[in-house]
Amino acid sequence: MIEPLDDRLRDQDALDEIEMTSNLMIAASESQALSQAEIDEILGLG
């Protein structure tokens, strides 16, 4: 039986960072090269 995740162990900042890193990795794998502006946009830096 799978036990539910203990919400006390959830770190939203870490989850957000993992999501941003994943998005960047996906975009990088789909492109020859990303510009700094594209990287900033993926990371939500404007």
N, CA, C, O and CB atoms as a CASP TS submission, in Angstrom:
PFRMAT TS
TARGET T0000
AUTHOR 0000-0000-0000
METHOD Language model
MODEL 1
PARENT N/A
ATOM      1  N   MET     1       0.850  -1.184   0.000  1.00  0.00           N
ATOM      2  CA  MET     1       0.000   0.000   0.000  1.00  0.00           C
ATOM      3  C   MET     1       0.891   1.240   0.000  1.00  0.00           C
ATOM      4  O   MET     1       1.850   1.328   0.767  1.00  0.00           O
ATOM      5  CB  MET     1      -0.965   0.002   1.229  1.00  0.00           C
ATOM      6  N   ILE     2       0.566   2.189  -0.861  1.00  0.00           N
ATOM      7  CA  ILE     2       1.326   3.432  -0.951  1.00  0.00           C
ATOM      8  C   ILE     2       0.821   4.407   0.108  1.00  0.00           C
ATOM      9  O   ILE     2      -0.377   4.669   0.220  1.00  0.00           O
ATOM     10  CB  ILE     2       1.212   4.055  -2.372  1.00  0.00           C
ATOM     11  N   GLU     3       1.770   4.934   0.882  1.00  0.00           N
ATOM     12  CA  GLU     3       1.406   5.901   1.910  1.00  0.00           C
ATOM     13  C   GLU     3       1.379   7.298   1.308  1.00  0.00           C
ATOM     14  O   GLU     3       2.222   7.623   0.472  1.00  0.00           O
ATOM     15  CB  GLU     3       2.390   5.838   3.100  1.00  0.00           C
ATOM     16  N   PRO     4       0.422   8.134   1.720  1.00  0.00           N
ATOM     17  CA  PRO     4       0.353   9.499   1.176  1.00  0.00           C
ATOM     18  C   PRO     4       1.560  10.321   1.618  1.00  0.00           C
ATOM     19  O   PRO     4       2.151  10.074   2.669  1.00  0.00           O
ATOM     20  CB  PRO     4      -0.951  10.194   1.620  1.00  0.00           C
ATOM     21  N   LEU     5       1.909  11.303   0.791  1.00  0.00           N
ATOM     22  CA  LEU     5       3.015  12.206   1.107  1.00  0.00           C
ATOM     23  C   LEU     5       2.674  13.042   2.330  1.00  0.00           C
ATOM     24  O   LEU     5       1.582  13.602   2.429  1.00  0.00           O
ATOM     25  CB  LEU     5       3.338  13.119  -0.093  1.00  0.00           C
ATOM     26  N   ASP     6       3.600  13.119   3.240  1.00  0.00           N
ATOM     27  CA  ASP     6       3.424  13.933   4.435  1.00  0.00           C
ATOM     28  C   ASP     6       3.614  15.403   4.049  1.00  0.00           C
ATOM     29  O   ASP     6       4.723  15.812   3.706  1.00  0.00           O
ATOM     30  CB  ASP     6       4.428  13.509   5.562  1.00  0.00           C
ATOM     31  N   ASP     7       2.542  16.198   4.101  1.00  0.00           N
ATOM     32  CA  ASP     7       2.604  17.601   3.685  1.00  0.00           C
ATOM     33  C   ASP     7       3.616  18.419   4.490  1.00  0.00           C
ATOM     34  O   ASP     7       4.067  19.465   4.024  1.00  0.00           O
ATOM     35  CB  ASP     7       1.237  18.229   3.812  1.00  0.00           C
ATOM     36  N   ARG     8       3.973  17.966   5.668  1.00  0.00           N
ATOM     37  CA  ARG     8       4.961  18.701   6.459  1.00  0.00           C
ATOM     38  C   ARG     8       6.326  18.659   5.793  1.00  0.00           C
ATOM     39  O   ARG     8       7.183  19.496   6.078  1.00  0.00           O
ATOM     40  CB  ARG     8       5.050  18.129   7.879  1.00  0.00           C
ATOM     41  N   LEU     9       6.534  17.695   4.913  1.00  0.00           N
ATOM     42  CA  LEU     9       7.820  17.554   4.238  1.00  0.00           C
ATOM     43  C   LEU     9       7.850  18.301   2.905  1.00  0.00           C
ATOM     44  O   LEU     9       8.862  18.274   2.204  1.00  0.00           O
ATOM     45  CB  LEU     9       8.131  16.084   4.013  1.00  0.00           C
ATOM     46  N   ARG    10       6.777  18.949   2.560  1.00  0.00           N
ATOM     47  CA  ARG    10       6.676  19.644   1.277  1.00  0.00           C
ATOM     48  C   ARG    10       7.356  21.014   1.390  1.00  0.00           C
ATOM     49  O   ARG    10       7.048  21.796   2.289  1.00  0.00           O
ATOM     50  CB  ARG    10       5.182  19.799   0.843  1.00  0.00           C
ATOM     51  N   ASP    11       8.254  21.286   0.495  1.00  0.00           N
ATOM     52  CA  ASP    11       8.978  22.549   0.452  1.00  0.00           C
ATOM     53  C   ASP    11       8.635  23.220  -0.874  1.00  0.00           C
ATOM     54  O   ASP    11       9.190  22.856  -1.910  1.00  0.00           O
ATOM     55  CB  ASP    11      10.534  22.336   0.609  1.00  0.00           C
ATOM     56  N   GLN    12       7.737  24.184  -0.853  1.00  0.00           N
ATOM     57  CA  GLN    12       7.247  24.797  -2.088  1.00  0.00           C
ATOM     58  C   GLN    12       8.366  25.491  -2.854  1.00  0.00           C
ATOM     59  O   GLN    12       8.375  25.454  -4.085  1.00  0.00           O
ATOM     60  CB  GLN    12       6.138  25.792  -1.777  1.00  0.00           C
ATOM     61  N   ASP    13       9.301  26.119  -2.164  1.00  0.00           N
ATOM     62  CA  ASP    13      10.414  26.779  -2.852  1.00  0.00           C
ATOM     63  C   ASP    13      11.243  25.752  -3.628  1.00  0.00           C
ATOM     64  O   ASP    13      11.629  26.004  -4.770  1.00  0.00           O
ATOM     65  CB  ASP    13      11.308  27.539  -1.838  1.00  0.00           C
ATOM     66  N   ALA    14      11.515  24.604  -3.018  1.00  0.00           N
ATOM     67  CA  ALA    14      12.286  23.563  -3.698  1.00  0.00           C
ATOM     68  C   ALA    14      11.512  23.018  -4.890  1.00  0.00           C
ATOM     69  O   ALA    14      12.093  22.788  -5.951  1.00  0.00           O
ATOM     70  CB  ALA    14      12.637  22.423  -2.725  1.00  0.00           C
ATOM     71  N   LEU    15      10.215  22.810  -4.731  1.00  0.00           N
ATOM     72  CA  LEU    15       9.395  22.320  -5.847  1.00  0.00           C
ATOM     73  C   LEU    15       9.372  23.324  -6.991  1.00  0.00           C
ATOM     74  O   LEU    15       9.434  22.931  -8.156  1.00  0.00           O
ATOM     75  CB  LEU    15       7.962  22.031  -5.375  1.00  0.00           C
ATOM     76  N   ASP    16       9.284  24.606  -6.681  1.00  0.00           N
ATOM     77  CA  ASP    16       9.304  25.648  -7.715  1.00  0.00           C
ATOM     78  C   ASP    16      10.638  25.654  -8.450  1.00  0.00           C
ATOM     79  O   ASP    16      10.675  25.805  -9.671  1.00  0.00           O
ATOM     80  CB  ASP    16       9.036  27.032  -7.095  1.00  0.00           C
ATOM     81  N   GLU    17      11.730  25.492  -7.716  1.00  0.00           N
ATOM     82  CA  GLU    17      13.053  25.474  -8.333  1.00  0.00           C
ATOM     83  C   GLU    17      13.211  24.253  -9.238  1.00  0.00           C
ATOM     84  O   GLU    17      13.785  24.351 -10.322  1.00  0.00           O
ATOM     85  CB  GLU    17      14.148  25.482  -7.254  1.00  0.00           C
ATOM     86  N   ILE    18      12.705  23.114  -8.796  1.00  0.00           N
ATOM     87  CA  ILE    18      12.762  21.897  -9.610  1.00  0.00           C
ATOM     88  C   ILE    18      11.966  22.089 -10.896  1.00  0.00           C
ATOM     89  O   ILE    18      12.406  21.673 -11.967  1.00  0.00           O
ATOM     90  CB  ILE    18      12.222  20.682  -8.820  1.00  0.00           C
ATOM     91  N   GLU    19      10.806  22.712 -10.796  1.00  0.00           N
ATOM     92  CA  GLU    19       9.980  22.953 -11.982  1.00  0.00           C
ATOM     93  C   GLU    19      10.696  23.889 -12.964  1.00  0.00           C
ATOM     94  O   GLU    19      10.712  23.629 -14.167  1.00  0.00           O
ATOM     95  CB  GLU    19       8.615  23.550 -11.575  1.00  0.00           C
ATOM     96  N   MET    20      11.286  24.977 -12.454  1.00  0.00           N
ATOM     97  CA  MET    20      12.010  25.907 -13.330  1.00  0.00           C
ATOM     98  C   MET    20      13.183  25.214 -14.009  1.00  0.00           C
ATOM     99  O   MET    20      13.411  25.404 -15.204  1.00  0.00           O
ATOM    100  CB  MET    20      12.510  27.123 -12.531  1.00  0.00           C
ATOM    101  N   THR    21      13.926  24.413 -13.258  1.00  0.00           N
ATOM    102  CA  THR    21      15.068  23.701 -13.818  1.00  0.00           C
ATOM    103  C   THR    21      14.614  22.706 -14.883  1.00  0.00           C
ATOM    104  O   THR    21      15.249  22.569 -15.929  1.00  0.00           O
ATOM    105  CB  THR    21      15.846  22.978 -12.710  1.00  0.00           C
ATOM    106  N   SER    22      13.520  22.020 -14.608  1.00  0.00           N
ATOM    107  CA  SER    22      12.969  21.073 -15.588  1.00  0.00           C
ATOM    108  C   SER    22      12.562  21.790 -16.866  1.00  0.00           C
ATOM    109  O   SER    22      12.858  21.325 -17.966  1.00  0.00           O
ATOM    110  CB  SER    22      11.763  20.325 -14.999  1.00  0.00           C
ATOM    111  N   ASN    23      11.881  22.924 -16.719  1.00  0.00           N
ATOM    112  CA  ASN    23      11.468  23.691 -17.894  1.00  0.00           C
ATOM    113  C   ASN    23      12.676  24.144 -18.705  1.00  0.00           C
ATOM    114  O   ASN    23      12.648  24.109 -19.935  1.00  0.00           O
ATOM    115  CB  ASN    23      10.633  24.902 -17.474  1.00  0.00           C
ATOM    116  N   LEU    24      13.723  24.565 -18.028  1.00  0.00           N
ATOM    117  CA  LEU    24      14.935  25.003 -18.713  1.00  0.00           C
ATOM    118  C   LEU    24      15.599  23.833 -19.440  1.00  0.00           C
ATOM    119  O   LEU    24      16.065  23.992 -20.568  1.00  0.00           O
ATOM    120  CB  LEU    24      15.916  25.635 -17.714  1.00  0.00           C
ATOM    121  N   MET    25      15.645  22.677 -18.811  1.00  0.00           N
ATOM    122  CA  MET    25      16.246  21.502 -19.428  1.00  0.00           C
ATOM    123  C   MET    25      15.455  21.072 -20.663  1.00  0.00           C
ATOM    124  O   MET    25      16.046  20.707 -21.680  1.00  0.00           O
ATOM    125  CB  MET    25      16.324  20.351 -18.419  1.00  0.00           C
ATOM    126  N   ILE    26      14.145  21.112 -20.583  1.00  0.00           N
ATOM    127  CA  ILE    26      13.301  20.740 -21.725  1.00  0.00           C
ATOM    128  C   ILE    26      13.527  21.715 -22.872  1.00  0.00           C
ATOM    129  O   ILE    26      13.702  21.296 -24.017  1.00  0.00           O
ATOM    130  CB  ILE    26      11.803  20.716 -21.322  1.00  0.00           C
ATOM    131  N   ALA    27      13.524  23.005 -22.576  1.00  0.00           N
ATOM    132  CA  ALA    27      13.724  24.009 -23.619  1.00  0.00           C
ATOM    133  C   ALA    27      15.110  23.861 -24.251  1.00  0.00           C
ATOM    134  O   ALA    27      15.253  23.985 -25.468  1.00  0.00           O
ATOM    135  CB  ALA    27      13.548  25.429 -23.041  1.00  0.00           C
ATOM    136  N   ALA    28      16.110  23.602 -23.445  1.00  0.00           N
ATOM    137  CA  ALA    28      17.470  23.450 -23.960  1.00  0.00           C
ATOM    138  C   ALA    28      17.588  22.223 -24.853  1.00  0.00           C
ATOM    139  O   ALA    28      18.325  22.239 -25.840  1.00  0.00           O
ATOM    140  CB  ALA    28      18.468  23.354 -22.807  1.00  0.00           C
ATOM    141  N   SER    29      16.873  21.170 -24.515  1.00  0.00           N
ATOM    142  CA  SER    29      16.966  19.952 -25.323  1.00  0.00           C
ATOM    143  C   SER    29      16.250  20.103 -26.664  1.00  0.00           C
ATOM    144  O   SER    29      16.499  19.332 -27.591  1.00  0.00           O
ATOM    145  CB  SER    29      16.382  18.768 -24.556  1.00  0.00           C
ATOM    146  N   GLU    30      15.369  21.088 -26.769  1.00  0.00           N
ATOM    147  CA  GLU    30      14.606  21.306 -27.993  1.00  0.00           C
ATOM    148  C   GLU    30      15.226  22.386 -28.877  1.00  0.00           C
ATOM    149  O   GLU    30      14.673  22.712 -29.927  1.00  0.00           O
ATOM    150  CB  GLU    30      13.179  21.681 -27.650  1.00  0.00           C
ATOM    151  N   SER    31      16.352  22.937 -28.474  1.00  0.00           N
ATOM    152  CA  SER    31      16.934  24.084 -29.171  1.00  0.00           C
ATOM    153  C   SER    31      18.417  23.858 -29.412  1.00  0.00           C
ATOM    154  O   SER    31      19.080  23.151 -28.654  1.00  0.00           O
ATOM    155  CB  SER    31      16.715  25.377 -28.369  1.00  0.00           C
ATOM    156  N   GLN    32      18.930  24.466 -30.476  1.00  0.00           N
ATOM    157  CA  GLN    32      20.369  24.441 -30.728  1.00  0.00           C
ATOM    158  C   GLN    32      21.104  25.232 -29.649  1.00  0.00           C
ATOM    159  O   GLN    32      22.128  24.793 -29.125  1.00  0.00           O
ATOM    160  CB  GLN    32      20.688  25.011 -32.127  1.00  0.00           C
ATOM    161  N   ALA    33      20.566  26.396 -29.332  1.00  0.00           N
ATOM    162  CA  ALA    33      21.148  27.251 -28.295  1.00  0.00           C
ATOM    163  C   ALA    33      20.070  28.217 -27.818  1.00  0.00           C
ATOM    164  O   ALA    33      19.249  28.689 -28.604  1.00  0.00           O
ATOM    165  CB  ALA    33      22.408  28.028 -28.828  1.00  0.00           C
ATOM    166  N   LEU    34      20.086  28.500 -26.538  1.00  0.00           N
ATOM    167  CA  LEU    34      19.130  29.452 -25.966  1.00  0.00           C
ATOM    168  C   LEU    34      19.842  30.774 -25.723  1.00  0.00           C
ATOM    169  O   LEU    34      20.974  30.807 -25.239  1.00  0.00           O
ATOM    170  CB  LEU    34      18.507  28.905 -24.641  1.00  0.00           C
ATOM    171  N   SER    35      19.168  31.853 -26.062  1.00  0.00           N
ATOM    172  CA  SER    35      19.722  33.170 -25.761  1.00  0.00           C
ATOM    173  C   SER    35      19.524  33.465 -24.276  1.00  0.00           C
ATOM    174  O   SER    35      18.720  32.814 -23.608  1.00  0.00           O
ATOM    175  CB  SER    35      19.056  34.273 -26.640  1.00  0.00           C
ATOM    176  N   GLN    36      20.250  34.435 -23.772  1.00  0.00           N
ATOM    177  CA  GLN    36      20.076  34.826 -22.366  1.00  0.00           C
ATOM    178  C   GLN    36      18.650  35.286 -22.111  1.00  0.00           C
ATOM    179  O   GLN    36      18.090  35.010 -21.050  1.00  0.00           O
ATOM    180  CB  GLN    36      21.066  35.942 -21.984  1.00  0.00           C
ATOM    181  N   ALA    37      18.051  35.990 -23.081  1.00  0.00           N
ATOM    182  CA  ALA    37      16.665  36.455 -22.936  1.00  0.00           C
ATOM    183  C   ALA    37      15.700  35.281 -22.836  1.00  0.00           C
ATOM    184  O   ALA    37      14.747  35.332 -22.058  1.00  0.00           O
ATOM    185  CB  ALA    37      16.274  37.355 -24.118  1.00  0.00           C
ATOM    186  N   GLU    38      15.931  34.218 -23.616  1.00  0.00           N
ATOM    187  CA  GLU    38      15.074  33.034 -23.556  1.00  0.00           C
ATOM    188  C   GLU    38      15.221  32.328 -22.211  1.00  0.00           C
ATOM    189  O   GLU    38      14.232  31.884 -21.627  1.00  0.00           O
ATOM    190  CB  GLU    38      15.412  32.066 -24.703  1.00  0.00           C
ATOM    191  N   ILE    39      16.440  32.227 -21.728  1.00  0.00           N
ATOM    192  CA  ILE    39      16.677  31.606 -20.428  1.00  0.00           C
ATOM    193  C   ILE    39      15.986  32.413 -19.326  1.00  0.00           C
ATOM    194  O   ILE    39      15.338  31.843 -18.448  1.00  0.00           O
ATOM    195  CB  ILE    39      18.196  31.493 -20.146  1.00  0.00           C
ATOM    196  N   ASP    40      16.125  33.729 -19.376  1.00  0.00           N
ATOM    197  CA  ASP    40      15.496  34.588 -18.377  1.00  0.00           C
ATOM    198  C   ASP    40      13.979  34.427 -18.410  1.00  0.00           C
ATOM    199  O   ASP    40      13.340  34.395 -17.358  1.00  0.00           O
ATOM    200  CB  ASP    40      15.881  36.059 -18.612  1.00  0.00           C
ATOM    201  N   GLU    41      13.397  34.325 -19.605  1.00  0.00           N
ATOM    202  CA  GLU    41      11.955  34.154 -19.716  1.00  0.00           C
ATOM    203  C   GLU    41      11.507  32.823 -19.119  1.00  0.00           C
ATOM    204  O   GLU    41      10.506  32.776 -18.405  1.00  0.00           O
ATOM    205  CB  GLU    41      11.524  34.246 -21.177  1.00  0.00           C
ATOM    206  N   ILE    42      12.232  31.744 -19.400  1.00  0.00           N
ATOM    207  CA  ILE    42      11.895  30.433 -18.843  1.00  0.00           C
ATOM    208  C   ILE    42      11.964  30.459 -17.323  1.00  0.00           C
ATOM    209  O   ILE    42      11.139  29.846 -16.646  1.00  0.00           O
ATOM    210  CB  ILE    42      12.837  29.355 -19.396  1.00  0.00           C
ATOM    211  N   LEU    43      12.946  31.167 -16.794  1.00  0.00           N
ATOM    212  CA  LEU    43      13.122  31.233 -15.339  1.00  0.00           C
ATOM    213  C   LEU    43      12.221  32.283 -14.682  1.00  0.00           C
ATOM    214  O   LEU    43      12.250  32.460 -13.464  1.00  0.00           O
ATOM    215  CB  LEU    43      14.573  31.532 -15.010  1.00  0.00           C
ATOM    216  N   GLY    44      11.423  32.977 -15.498  1.00  0.00           N
ATOM    217  CA  GLY    44      10.489  33.966 -14.949  1.00  0.00           C
ATOM    218  C   GLY    44      11.151  35.248 -14.524  1.00  0.00           C
ATOM    219  O   GLY    44      10.662  35.939 -13.630  1.00  0.00           O
ATOM    220  N   LEU    45      12.262  35.574 -15.155  1.00  0.00           N
ATOM    221  CA  LEU    45      12.985  36.792 -14.787  1.00  0.00           C
ATOM    222  C   LEU    45      12.624  37.987 -15.653  1.00  0.00           C
ATOM    223  O   LEU    45      13.228  39.054 -15.539  1.00  0.00           O
ATOM    224  CB  LEU    45      14.462  36.551 -14.869  1.00  0.00           C
ATOM    225  N   GLY    46      11.651  37.806 -16.505  1.00  0.00           N
ATOM    226  CA  GLY    46      11.179  38.921 -17.307  1.00  0.00           C
ATOM    227  C   GLY    46      11.803  38.923 -18.633  1.00  0.00           C
ATOM    228  O   GLY    46      11.518  39.801 -19.448  1.00  0.00           O
TER
END
